[in-house]
Amino acid sequence: MKFSLKITISLKKGMLDPEALAIKHALNNLGFDVDSLGTARVFYLDVDESDENSARQKGQEMCDRLLANPVIHSYDIEVSGV
Amino acid sequence: MKFSLKITISLKKGMLDPEALAIKHALNNLGFDVDSLGTARVFYLDVDESDENSARQKGQEMCDRLLANPVIHSYDIEVSGV
């Protein structure tokens, strides 16, 4: 059965995010009043698994092995049937 | 009043996403069976506006002027009270 995974990868709390800082400064320079800005990456993918739990587990494995750096990233996985 | 914006920026349908393709190949090489993979960027930020509509409009303005490239990107804005 096909499941859609939405994997959101963000920096752990307290990690410095220079890209977000640069974007925040650019927004401020354009006149937007933004005090804090965070960023995240999202991956949408489909997996073929028997049930929702194993689909989620497959997503976790992908994060641990490739998508996220466990030292600096935290991730969140949303599973939905197709 | 403070509102939280969650701005998701993704490539328009049909746009080539070489990064997603590279990640898909890497996952396949690790033995994961993934046929399609999409990516998006998310920005979380707070704005100080009088109501939800003007908060959303501020987000749209940020996308149009800096965050997104209207030629290749589409964006989605979620507004929530803080």
Backbone of each chain as nested JSON, in Angstrom:
{
  "chains": [
    {"id": "A", "residues": [
      {"number": 1, "name": "MET", "atoms": {"N": [0.84, -1.191, 0.0], "CA": [0.0, 0.0, 0.0], "C": [0.88, 1.247, 0.0]}},
      {"number": 2, "name": "LYS", "atoms": {"N": [0.452, 2.239, -0.769], "CA": [1.26, 3.462, -0.896], "C": [0.946, 4.431, 0.245]}},
      {"number": 3, "name": "PHE", "atoms": {"N": [1.976, 4.991, 0.815], "CA": [1.801, 6.044, 1.81], "C": [2.626, 7.266, 1.397]}},
      {"number": 4, "name": "SER", "atoms": {"N": [2.066, 8.438, 1.65], "CA": [2.814, 9.673, 1.403], "C": [3.492, 10.103, 2.686]}},
      {"number": 5, "name": "LEU", "atoms": {"N": [4.765, 10.405, 2.594], "CA": [5.487, 10.933, 3.749], "C": [5.791, 12.409, 3.512]}},
      {"number": 6, "name": "LYS", "atoms": {"N": [5.577, 13.188, 4.548], "CA": [6.028, 14.577, 4.515], "C": [7.049, 14.717, 5.633]}},
      {"number": 7, "name": "ILE", "atoms": {"N": [8.3, 14.846, 5.273], "CA": [9.391, 14.877, 6.254], "C": [9.904, 16.313, 6.389]}},
      {"number": 8, "name": "THR", "atoms": {"N": [9.762, 16.869, 7.566], "CA": [10.223, 18.244, 7.811], "C": [11.496, 18.191, 8.635]}},
      {"number": 9, "name": "ILE", "atoms": {"N": [12.546, 18.787, 8.113], "CA": [13.84, 18.76, 8.794], "C": [14.23, 20.173, 9.178]}},
      {"number": 10, "name": "SER", "atoms": {"N": [14.456, 20.383, 10.46], "CA": [14.828, 21.729, 10.901], "C": [16.03, 21.631, 11.838]}},
      {"number": 11, "name": "LEU", "atoms": {"N": [16.657, 22.756, 12.067], "CA": [17.785, 22.788, 12.989], "C": [17.275, 22.649, 14.414]}},
      {"number": 12, "name": "LYS", "atoms": {"N": [18.045, 21.955, 15.25], "CA": [17.678, 21.839, 16.654], "C": [17.684, 23.209, 17.316]}},
      {"number": 13, "name": "LYS", "atoms": {"N": [16.892, 23.324, 18.359], "CA": [16.832, 24.601, 19.092], "C": [18.227, 24.977, 19.582]}},
      {"number": 14, "name": "GLY", "atoms": {"N": [18.568, 26.254, 19.429], "CA": [19.863, 26.716, 19.905], "C": [20.959, 26.652, 18.858]}},
      {"number": 15, "name": "MET", "atoms": {"N": [20.692, 25.925, 17.747], "CA": [21.687, 25.883, 16.672], "C": [21.659, 27.211, 15.931]}},
      {"number": 16, "name": "LEU", "atoms": {"N": [22.839, 27.696, 15.571], "CA": [22.934, 28.92, 14.809], "C": [22.457, 28.676, 13.381]}},
      {"number": 17, "name": "ASP", "atoms": {"N": [21.604, 29.567, 12.865], "CA": [21.093, 29.412, 11.504], "C": [21.457, 30.663, 10.697]}},
      {"number": 18, "name": "PRO", "atoms": {"N": [22.68, 30.687, 10.138], "CA": [23.146, 31.902, 9.466], "C": [22.284, 32.268, 8.255]}},
      {"number": 19, "name": "GLU", "atoms": {"N": [21.728, 31.259, 7.598], "CA": [20.895, 31.548, 6.425], "C": [19.64, 32.318, 6.851]}},
      {"number": 20, "name": "ALA", "atoms": {"N": [19.019, 31.842, 7.936], "CA": [17.819, 32.511, 8.432], "C": [18.139, 33.944, 8.855]}},
      {"number": 21, "name": "LEU", "atoms": {"N": [19.306, 34.098, 9.468], "CA": [19.734, 35.426, 9.905], "C": [19.892, 36.367, 8.718]}},
      {"number": 22, "name": "ALA", "atoms": {"N": [20.476, 35.848, 7.64], "CA": [20.683, 36.664, 6.449], "C": [19.346, 37.063, 5.83]}},
      {"number": 23, "name": "ILE", "atoms": {"N": [18.41, 36.125, 5.793], "CA": [17.091, 36.408, 5.215], "C": [16.353, 37.426, 6.074]}},
      {"number": 24, "name": "LYS", "atoms": {"N": [16.479, 37.264, 7.384], "CA": [15.851, 38.22, 8.31], "C": [16.403, 39.634, 8.066]}},
      {"number": 25, "name": "HIS", "atoms": {"N": [17.719, 39.743, 7.938], "CA": [18.323, 41.057, 7.683], "C": [17.822, 41.637, 6.367]}},
      {"number": 26, "name": "ALA", "atoms": {"N": [17.725, 40.777, 5.346], "CA": [17.269, 41.255, 4.036], "C": [15.834, 41.749, 4.132]}},
      {"number": 27, "name": "LEU", "atoms": {"N": [14.99, 41.022, 4.882], "CA": [13.598, 41.466, 5.062], "C": [13.551, 42.793, 5.802]}},
      {"number": 28, "name": "ASN", "atoms": {"N": [14.378, 42.914, 6.835], "CA": [14.437, 44.18, 7.589], "C": [14.857, 45.333, 6.682]}},
      {"number": 29, "name": "ASN", "atoms": {"N": [15.853, 45.067, 5.817], "CA": [16.321, 46.112, 4.91], "C": [15.241, 46.536, 3.926]}},
      {"number": 30, "name": "LEU", "atoms": {"N": [14.316, 45.629, 3.622], "CA": [13.21, 45.961, 2.717], "C": [12.066, 46.643, 3.467]}},
      {"number": 31, "name": "GLY", "atoms": {"N": [12.239, 46.821, 4.778], "CA": [11.233, 47.542, 5.545], "C": [10.244, 46.644, 6.28]}},
      {"number": 32, "name": "PHE", "atoms": {"N": [10.453, 45.329, 6.239], "CA": [9.567, 44.43, 6.976], "C": [10.058, 44.287, 8.414]}},
      {"number": 33, "name": "ASP", "atoms": {"N": [9.128, 44.343, 9.333], "CA": [9.491, 44.279, 10.748], "C": [9.38, 42.834, 11.238]}},
      {"number": 34, "name": "VAL", "atoms": {"N": [10.483, 42.113, 11.131], "CA": [10.512, 40.697, 11.527], "C": [11.556, 40.535, 12.612]}},
      {"number": 35, "name": "ASP", "atoms": {"N": [11.19, 39.992, 13.777], "CA": [12.231, 39.842, 14.81], "C": [12.88, 38.472, 14.798]}},
      {"number": 36, "name": "SER", "atoms": {"N": [12.133, 37.459, 14.442], "CA": [12.761, 36.138, 14.444], "C": [12.316, 35.378, 13.22]}},
      {"number": 37, "name": "LEU", "atoms": {"N": [13.206, 34.571, 12.7], "CA": [12.887, 33.805, 11.499], "C": [13.545, 32.444, 11.599]}},
      {"number": 38, "name": "GLY", "atoms": {"N": [12.804, 31.413, 11.326], "CA": [13.346, 30.064, 11.32], "C": [13.146, 29.438, 9.956]}},
      {"number": 39, "name": "THR", "atoms": {"N": [13.977, 28.461, 9.621], "CA": [13.822, 27.797, 8.329], "C": [13.713, 26.294, 8.519]}},
      {"number": 40, "name": "ALA", "atoms": {"N": [13.15, 25.637, 7.541], "CA": [13.103, 24.169, 7.546], "C": [13.077, 23.69, 6.106]}},
      {"number": 41, "name": "ARG", "atoms": {"N": [13.466, 22.443, 5.916], "CA": [13.362, 21.815, 4.598], "C": [12.273, 20.766, 4.672]}},
      {"number": 42, "name": "VAL", "atoms": {"N": [11.529, 20.61, 3.6], "CA": [10.505, 19.575, 3.569], "C": [10.762, 18.655, 2.385]}},
      {"number": 43, "name": "PHE", "atoms": {"N": [10.634, 17.352, 2.624], "CA": [10.7, 16.376, 1.541], "C": [9.361, 15.65, 1.464]}},
      {"number": 44, "name": "TYR", "atoms": {"N": [8.788, 15.591, 0.27], "CA": [7.561, 14.835, 0.04], "C": [7.93, 13.595, -0.749]}},
      {"number": 45, "name": "LEU", "atoms": {"N": [7.566, 12.434, -0.222], "CA": [7.865, 11.232, -0.997], "C": [6.848, 10.135, -0.704]}},
      {"number": 46, "name": "ASP", "atoms": {"N": [6.772, 9.179, -1.612], "CA": [5.834, 8.069, -1.471], "C": [6.607, 6.79, -1.201]}},
      {"number": 47, "name": "VAL", "atoms": {"N": [6.105, 5.984, -0.273], "CA": [6.718, 4.682, -0.021], "C": [5.637, 3.609, -0.092]}},
      {"number": 48, "name": "ASP", "atoms": {"N": [6.073, 2.411, -0.405], "CA": [5.154, 1.28, -0.528], "C": [5.369, 0.375, 0.682]}},
      {"number": 49, "name": "GLU", "atoms": {"N": [4.479, 0.457, 1.661], "CA": [4.643, -0.339, 2.879], "C": [3.304, -0.969, 3.26]}},
      {"number": 50, "name": "SER", "atoms": {"N": [3.357, -1.947, 4.176], "CA": [2.135, -2.659, 4.534], "C": [1.22, -1.827, 5.433]}},
      {"number": 51, "name": "ASP", "atoms": {"N": [1.777, -1.033, 6.325], "CA": [0.929, -0.212, 7.184], "C": [1.61, 1.12, 7.528]}},
      {"number": 52, "name": "GLU", "atoms": {"N": [0.856, 1.972, 8.201], "CA": [1.315, 3.325, 8.473], "C": [2.579, 3.338, 9.331]}},
      {"number": 53, "name": "ASN", "atoms": {"N": [2.63, 2.418, 10.316], "CA": [3.782, 2.394, 11.212], "C": [5.076, 2.073, 10.489]}},
      {"number": 54, "name": "SER", "atoms": {"N": [5.019, 1.108, 9.572], "CA": [6.264, 0.758, 8.888], "C": [6.631, 1.845, 7.879]}},
      {"number": 55, "name": "ALA", "atoms": {"N": [5.619, 2.57, 7.357], "CA": [5.922, 3.706, 6.478], "C": [6.67, 4.776, 7.26]}},
      {"number": 56, "name": "ARG", "atoms": {"N": [6.185, 5.033, 8.504], "CA": [6.847, 6.034, 9.342], "C": [8.27, 5.608, 9.686]}},
      {"number": 57, "name": "GLN", "atoms": {"N": [8.413, 4.296, 9.96], "CA": [9.736, 3.771, 10.316], "C": [10.707, 3.92, 9.149]}},
      {"number": 58, "name": "LYS", "atoms": {"N": [10.191, 3.656, 7.927], "CA": [11.02, 3.812, 6.735], "C": [11.488, 5.261, 6.61]}},
      {"number": 59, "name": "GLY", "atoms": {"N": [10.587, 6.2, 6.892], "CA": [10.95, 7.613, 6.84], "C": [12.016, 7.953, 7.865]}},
      {"number": 60, "name": "GLN", "atoms": {"N": [11.882, 7.394, 9.059], "CA": [12.885, 7.638, 10.101], "C": [14.251, 7.124, 9.674]}},
      {"number": 61, "name": "GLU", "atoms": {"N": [14.24, 5.935, 9.05], "CA": [15.493, 5.336, 8.589], "C": [16.159, 6.239, 7.542]}},
      {"number": 62, "name": "MET", "atoms": {"N": [15.328, 6.792, 6.624], "CA": [15.868, 7.684, 5.59], "C": [16.497, 8.922, 6.226]}},
      {"number": 63, "name": "CYS", "atoms": {"N": [15.816, 9.456, 7.251], "CA": [16.366, 10.636, 7.935], "C": [17.686, 10.3, 8.597]}},
      {"number": 64, "name": "ASP", "atoms": {"N": [17.71, 9.158, 9.303], "CA": [18.91, 8.798, 10.053], "C": [20.086, 8.51, 9.135]}},
      {"number": 65, "name": "ARG", "atoms": {"N": [19.79, 7.945, 7.956], "CA": [20.879, 7.519, 7.087], "C": [21.28, 8.561, 6.061]}},
      {"number": 66, "name": "LEU", "atoms": {"N": [20.379, 9.461, 5.706], "CA": [20.74, 10.399, 4.637], "C": [20.227, 11.827, 4.829]}},
      {"number": 67, "name": "LEU", "atoms": {"N": [18.929, 11.969, 5.105], "CA": [18.311, 13.296, 4.964], "C": [18.713, 14.275, 6.063]}},
      {"number": 68, "name": "ALA", "atoms": {"N": [18.853, 13.785, 7.28], "CA": [19.134, 14.684, 8.401], "C": [20.498, 14.37, 9.008]}},
      {"number": 69, "name": "ASN", "atoms": {"N": [21.104, 15.369, 9.59], "CA": [22.313, 15.179, 10.379], "C": [21.882, 15.158, 11.852]}},
      {"number": 70, "name": "PRO", "atoms": {"N": [21.957, 13.978, 12.49], "CA": [21.404, 13.85, 13.84], "C": [22.061, 14.767, 14.875]}},
      {"number": 71, "name": "VAL", "atoms": {"N": [23.239, 15.258, 14.556], "CA": [23.922, 16.152, 15.494], "C": [23.224, 17.519, 15.559]}},
      {"number": 72, "name": "ILE", "atoms": {"N": [22.776, 17.993, 14.402], "CA": [22.237, 19.353, 14.37], "C": [20.755, 19.439, 13.99]}},
      {"number": 73, "name": "HIS", "atoms": {"N": [20.215, 18.38, 13.404], "CA": [18.832, 18.456, 12.913], "C": [17.844, 17.675, 13.77]}},
      {"number": 74, "name": "SER", "atoms": {"N": [16.615, 18.171, 13.816], "CA": [15.52, 17.347, 14.316], "C": [14.545, 17.176, 13.16]}},
      {"number": 75, "name": "TYR", "atoms": {"N": [13.779, 16.096, 13.176], "CA": [12.849, 15.914, 12.066], "C": [11.486, 15.469, 12.552]}},
      {"number": 76, "name": "ASP", "atoms": {"N": [10.513, 15.713, 11.692], "CA": [9.139, 15.379, 12.0], "C": [8.549, 14.711, 10.759]}},
      {"number": 77, "name": "ILE", "atoms": {"N": [7.857, 13.596, 10.964], "CA": [7.337, 12.84, 9.815], "C": [5.826, 12.758, 9.886]}},
      {"number": 78, "name": "GLU", "atoms": {"N": [5.152, 13.198, 8.821], "CA": [3.701, 13.038, 8.724], "C": [3.406, 11.976, 7.676]}},
      {"number": 79, "name": "VAL", "atoms": {"N": [2.575, 11.003, 8.048], "CA": [2.236, 9.916, 7.126], "C": [0.768, 10.043, 6.735]}},
      {"number": 80, "name": "SER", "atoms": {"N": [0.484, 9.907, 5.458], "CA": [-0.919, 9.883, 5.041], "C": [-1.09, 8.856, 3.929]}},
      {"number": 81, "name": "GLY", "atoms": {"N": [-2.241, 8.218, 3.894], "CA": [-2.52, 7.254, 2.833], "C": [-2.681, 7.969, 1.509]}},
      {"number": 82, "name": "VAL", "atoms": {"N": [-2.382, 7.288, 0.41], "CA": [-2.511, 7.916, -0.916], "C": [-3.889, 7.582, -1.501]}}
    ]},
    {"id": "B", "residues": [
      {"number": 1, "name": "MET", "atoms": {"N": [-1.042, 43.176, 17.176], "CA": [-1.176, 41.772, 17.562], "C": [-0.176, 40.922, 16.77]}},
      {"number": 2, "name": "LYS", "atoms": {"N": [0.41, 39.971, 17.47], "CA": [1.424, 39.128, 16.818], "C": [0.763, 37.947, 16.094]}},
      {"number": 3, "name": "PHE", "atoms": {"N": [1.209, 37.7, 14.888], "CA": [0.767, 36.514, 14.166], "C": [1.984, 35.718, 13.708]}},
      {"number": 4, "name": "SER", "atoms": {"N": [1.851, 34.397, 13.752], "CA": [2.914, 33.54, 13.237], "C": [2.605, 33.175, 11.795]}},
      {"number": 5, "name": "LEU", "atoms": {"N": [3.585, 33.335, 10.937], "CA": [3.419, 32.916, 9.548], "C": [4.268, 31.693, 9.293]}},
      {"number": 6, "name": "LYS", "atoms": {"N": [3.679, 30.754, 8.589], "CA": [4.449, 29.613, 8.102], "C": [4.372, 29.67, 6.588]}},
      {"number": 7, "name": "ILE", "atoms": {"N": [5.472, 30.019, 5.957], "CA": [5.493, 30.214, 4.507], "C": [6.213, 29.034, 3.858]}},
      {"number": 8, "name": "THR", "atoms": {"N": [5.504, 28.293, 3.031], "CA": [6.09, 27.14, 2.344], "C": [6.306, 27.488, 0.887]}},
      {"number": 9, "name": "ILE", "atoms": {"N": [7.543, 27.366, 0.45], "CA": [7.881, 27.729, -0.922], "C": [8.346, 26.499, -1.669]}},
      {"number": 10, "name": "SER", "atoms": {"N": [7.658, 26.194, -2.771], "CA": [8.047, 25.003, -3.524], "C": [8.129, 25.356, -5.001]}},
      {"number": 11, "name": "LEU", "atoms": {"N": [8.765, 24.487, -5.752], "CA": [8.861, 24.713, -7.187], "C": [7.502, 24.468, -7.832]}},
      {"number": 12, "name": "LYS", "atoms": {"N": [7.186, 25.256, -8.851], "CA": [5.939, 25.039, -9.582], "C": [5.956, 23.667, -10.239]}},
      {"number": 13, "name": "LYS", "atoms": {"N": [4.763, 23.14, -10.449], "CA": [4.638, 21.83, -11.12], "C": [5.323, 21.89, -12.48]}},
      {"number": 14, "name": "GLY", "atoms": {"N": [6.079, 20.846, -12.781], "CA": [6.726, 20.779, -14.079], "C": [8.128, 21.36, -14.086]}},
      {"number": 15, "name": "MET", "atoms": {"N": [8.498, 22.096, -13.022], "CA": [9.856, 22.624, -12.952], "C": [10.801, 21.488, -12.586]}},
      {"number": 16, "name": "LEU", "atoms": {"N": [11.955, 21.483, -13.227], "CA": [12.965, 20.485, -12.936], "C": [13.565, 20.755, -11.558]}},
      {"number": 17, "name": "ASP", "atoms": {"N": [13.679, 19.718, -10.723], "CA": [14.243, 19.882, -9.383], "C": [15.459, 18.965, -9.246]}},
      {"number": 18, "name": "PRO", "atoms": {"N": [16.625, 19.433, -9.687], "CA": [17.803, 18.564, -9.714], "C": [18.214, 18.097, -8.321]}},
      {"number": 19, "name": "GLU", "atoms": {"N": [17.973, 18.929, -7.319], "CA": [18.357, 18.539, -5.958], "C": [17.507, 17.345, -5.503]}},
      {"number": 20, "name": "ALA", "atoms": {"N": [16.203, 17.432, -5.766], "CA": [15.312, 16.332, -5.392], "C": [15.707, 15.054, -6.114]}},
      {"number": 21, "name": "LEU", "atoms": {"N": [16.094, 15.207, -7.377], "CA": [16.497, 14.055, -8.183], "C": [17.738, 13.398, -7.587]}},
      {"number": 22, "name": "ALA", "atoms": {"N": [18.685, 14.229, -7.155], "CA": [19.927, 13.718, -6.567], "C": [19.637, 12.982, -5.262]}},
      {"number": 23, "name": "ILE", "atoms": {"N": [18.722, 13.546, -4.45], "CA": [18.391, 12.91, -3.171], "C": [17.664, 11.598, -3.414]}},
      {"number": 24, "name": "LYS", "atoms": {"N": [16.773, 11.582, -4.4], "CA": [16.056, 10.354, -4.759], "C": [17.047, 9.26, -5.175]}},
      {"number": 25, "name": "HIS", "atoms": {"N": [18.021, 9.627, -6.004], "CA": [19.025, 8.652, -6.43], "C": [19.806, 8.133, -5.23]}},
      {"number": 26, "name": "ALA", "atoms": {"N": [20.181, 9.039, -4.325], "CA": [20.957, 8.636, -3.153], "C": [20.145, 7.671, -2.298]}},
      {"number": 27, "name": "LEU", "atoms": {"N": [18.835, 7.957, -2.127], "CA": [17.974, 7.059, -1.351], "C": [17.88, 5.694, -2.048]}},
      {"number": 28, "name": "ASN", "atoms": {"N": [17.721, 5.717, -3.37], "CA": [17.657, 4.453, -4.115], "C": [18.945, 3.649, -3.933]}},
      {"number": 29, "name": "ASN", "atoms": {"N": [20.078, 4.348, -3.973], "CA": [21.359, 3.661, -3.805], "C": [21.508, 3.051, -2.418]}},
      {"number": 30, "name": "LEU", "atoms": {"N": [20.82, 3.631, -1.439], "CA": [20.854, 3.075, -0.085], "C": [19.834, 1.95, 0.077]}},
      {"number": 31, "name": "GLY", "atoms": {"N": [19.109, 1.651, -0.982], "CA": [18.181, 0.529, -0.923], "C": [16.736, 0.922, -0.628]}},
      {"number": 32, "name": "PHE", "atoms": {"N": [16.446, 2.229, -0.571], "CA": [15.064, 2.658, -0.353], "C": [14.338, 2.751, -1.684]}},
      {"number": 33, "name": "ASP", "atoms": {"N": [13.121, 2.247, -1.713], "CA": [12.345, 2.222, -2.944], "C": [11.454, 3.473, -3.009]}},
      {"number": 34, "name": "VAL", "atoms": {"N": [11.989, 4.525, -3.583], "CA": [11.259, 5.804, -3.68], "C": [11.115, 6.153, -5.156]}},
      {"number": 35, "name": "ASP", "atoms": {"N": [9.906, 6.372, -5.643], "CA": [9.797, 6.721, -7.072], "C": [9.757, 8.211, -7.316]}},
      {"number": 36, "name": "SER", "atoms": {"N": [9.195, 8.956, -6.389], "CA": [9.153, 10.385, -6.654], "C": [9.46, 11.129, -5.368]}},
      {"number": 37, "name": "LEU", "atoms": {"N": [10.101, 12.258, -5.506], "CA": [10.474, 13.029, -4.331], "C": [10.368, 14.512, -4.669]}},
      {"number": 38, "name": "GLY", "atoms": {"N": [9.73, 15.254, -3.814], "CA": [9.62, 16.701, -3.998], "C": [10.224, 17.399, -2.795]}},
      {"number": 39, "name": "THR", "atoms": {"N": [10.662, 18.634, -2.993], "CA": [11.247, 19.383, -1.879], "C": [10.532, 20.729, -1.728]}},
      {"number": 40, "name": "ALA", "atoms": {"N": [10.626, 21.282, -0.554], "CA": [10.105, 22.63, -0.31], "C": [10.923, 23.272, 0.793]}},
      {"number": 41, "name": "ARG", "atoms": {"N": [10.882, 24.593, 0.854], "CA": [11.514, 25.321, 1.944], "C": [10.411, 25.934, 2.786]}},
      {"number": 42, "name": "VAL", "atoms": {"N": [10.632, 25.973, 4.083], "CA": [9.644, 26.596, 4.956], "C": [10.318, 27.712, 5.746]}},
      {"number": 43, "name": "PHE", "atoms": {"N": [9.626, 28.838, 5.858], "CA": [10.086, 29.932, 6.71], "C": [9.045, 30.163, 7.798]}},
      {"number": 44, "name": "TYR", "atoms": {"N": [9.487, 30.202, 9.041], "CA": [8.614, 30.508, 10.164], "C": [8.968, 31.904, 10.643]}},
      {"number": 45, "name": "LEU", "atoms": {"N": [7.983, 32.789, 10.704], "CA": [8.304, 34.117, 11.211], "C": [7.085, 34.751, 11.865]}},
      {"number": 46, "name": "ASP", "atoms": {"N": [7.347, 35.744, 12.696], "CA": [6.279, 36.45, 13.405], "C": [6.15, 37.862, 12.851]}},
      {"number": 47, "name": "VAL", "atoms": {"N": [4.921, 38.311, 12.662], "CA": [4.701, 39.695, 12.252], "C": [3.696, 40.333, 13.203]}},
      {"number": 48, "name": "ASP", "atoms": {"N": [3.798, 41.639, 13.282], "CA": [2.925, 42.401, 14.171], "C": [1.915, 43.146, 13.301]}},
      {"number": 49, "name": "GLU", "atoms": {"N": [0.693, 42.631, 13.204], "CA": [-0.32, 43.254, 12.345], "C": [-1.64, 43.327, 13.096]}},
      {"number": 50, "name": "SER", "atoms": {"N": [-2.555, 44.121, 12.546], "CA": [-3.837, 44.333, 13.236], "C": [-4.761, 43.126, 13.119]}},
      {"number": 51, "name": "ASP", "atoms": {"N": [-4.745, 42.449, 11.988], "CA": [-5.612, 41.277, 11.847], "C": [-4.972, 40.232, 10.942]}},
      {"number": 52, "name": "GLU", "atoms": {"N": [-5.635, 39.071, 10.879], "CA": [-5.082, 37.925, 10.169], "C": [-4.859, 38.223, 8.689]}},
      {"number": 53, "name": "ASN", "atoms": {"N": [-5.814, 38.943, 8.091], "CA": [-5.709, 39.236, 6.665], "C": [-4.497, 40.073, 6.324]}},
      {"number": 54, "name": "SER", "atoms": {"N": [-4.227, 41.083, 7.157], "CA": [-3.08, 41.926, 6.828], "C": [-1.779, 41.187, 7.133]}},
      {"number": 55, "name": "ALA", "atoms": {"N": [-1.82, 40.245, 8.087], "CA": [-0.637, 39.411, 8.34], "C": [-0.341, 38.551, 7.108]}},
      {"number": 56, "name": "ARG", "atoms": {"N": [-1.422, 37.985, 6.534], "CA": [-1.24, 37.145, 5.342], "C": [-0.724, 37.98, 4.166]}},
      {"number": 57, "name": "GLN", "atoms": {"N": [-1.263, 39.196, 4.061], "CA": [-0.841, 40.07, 2.968], "C": [0.631, 40.443, 3.099]}},
      {"number": 58, "name": "LYS", "atoms": {"N": [1.064, 40.681, 4.351], "CA": [2.47, 40.983, 4.606], "C": [3.343, 39.803, 4.161]}},
      {"number": 59, "name": "GLY", "atoms": {"N": [2.896, 38.605, 4.464], "CA": [3.635, 37.404, 4.04], "C": [3.726, 37.315, 2.528]}},
      {"number": 60, "name": "GLN", "atoms": {"N": [2.609, 37.609, 1.85], "CA": [2.611, 37.57, 0.386], "C": [3.6, 38.569, -0.186]}},
      {"number": 61, "name": "GLU", "atoms": {"N": [3.622, 39.755, 0.436], "CA": [4.54, 40.797, -0.026], "C": [5.997, 40.329, 0.129]}},
      {"number": 62, "name": "MET", "atoms": {"N": [6.289, 39.689, 1.277], "CA": [7.653, 39.18, 1.505], "C": [8.033, 38.157, 0.444]}},
      {"number": 63, "name": "CYS", "atoms": {"N": [7.074, 37.272, 0.108], "CA": [7.342, 36.263, -0.915], "C": [7.606, 36.923, -2.254]}},
      {"number": 64, "name": "ASP", "atoms": {"N": [6.758, 37.894, -2.606], "CA": [6.874, 38.525, -3.921], "C": [8.158, 39.328, -4.044]}},
      {"number": 65, "name": "ARG", "atoms": {"N": [8.6, 39.921, -2.93], "CA": [9.759, 40.812, -3.017], "C": [11.074, 40.124, -2.711]}},
      {"number": 66, "name": "LEU", "atoms": {"N": [11.056, 39.016, -1.956], "CA": [12.35, 38.418, -1.593], "C": [12.368, 36.891, -1.579]}},
      {"number": 67, "name": "LEU", "atoms": {"N": [11.394, 36.289, -0.88], "CA": [11.541, 34.868, -0.546], "C": [11.374, 33.94, -1.739]}},
      {"number": 68, "name": "ALA", "atoms": {"N": [10.438, 34.284, -2.625], "CA": [10.148, 33.369, -3.734], "C": [10.488, 34.028, -5.067]}},
      {"number": 69, "name": "ASN", "atoms": {"N": [10.809, 33.222, -6.038], "CA": [10.977, 33.688, -7.411], "C": [9.68, 33.367, -8.15]}},
      {"number": 70, "name": "PRO", "atoms": {"N": [8.89, 34.392, -8.492], "CA": [7.554, 34.13, -9.036], "C": [7.57, 33.346, -10.349]}},
      {"number": 71, "name": "VAL", "atoms": {"N": [8.728, 33.331, -11.019], "CA": [8.799, 32.587, -12.282], "C": [8.772, 31.082, -12.03]}},
      {"number": 72, "name": "ILE", "atoms": {"N": [9.447, 30.639, -10.966], "CA": [9.576, 29.195, -10.767], "C": [8.93, 28.687, -9.483]}},
      {"number": 73, "name": "HIS", "atoms": {"N": [8.627, 29.566, -8.548], "CA": [8.112, 29.099, -7.256], "C": [6.625, 29.374, -7.074]}},
      {"number": 74, "name": "SER", "atoms": {"N": [5.977, 28.514, -6.326], "CA": [4.654, 28.834, -5.798], "C": [4.781, 28.823, -4.285]}},
      {"number": 75, "name": "TYR", "atoms": {"N": [3.914, 29.566, -3.606], "CA": [4.029, 29.583, -2.153], "C": [2.672, 29.466, -1.492]}},
      {"number": 76, "name": "ASP", "atoms": {"N": [2.735, 29.031, -0.232], "CA": [1.524, 28.838, 0.544], "C": [1.781, 29.458, 1.924]}},
      {"number": 77, "name": "ILE", "atoms": {"N": [0.824, 30.222, 2.43], "CA": [1.028, 30.914, 3.698], "C": [-0.011, 30.471, 4.713]}},
      {"number": 78, "name": "GLU", "atoms": {"N": [0.444, 29.987, 5.866], "CA": [-0.468, 29.662, 6.965], "C": [-0.29, 30.706, 8.054]}},
      {"number": 79, "name": "VAL", "atoms": {"N": [-1.4, 31.264, 8.518], "CA": [-1.346, 32.293, 9.558], "C": [-1.967, 31.743, 10.831]}},
      {"number": 80, "name": "SER", "atoms": {"N": [-1.309, 31.948, 11.949], "CA": [-1.931, 31.575, 13.223], "C": [-1.617, 32.63, 14.267]}},
      {"number": 81, "name": "GLY", "atoms": {"N": [-2.536, 32.829, 15.184], "CA": [-2.301, 33.782, 16.262], "C": [-1.233, 33.249, 17.198]}},
      {"number": 82, "name": "VAL", "atoms": {"N": [-0.519, 34.145, 17.876], "CA": [0.536, 33.704, 18.809], "C": [-0.046, 33.574, 20.211]}}
    ]}
  ]
}
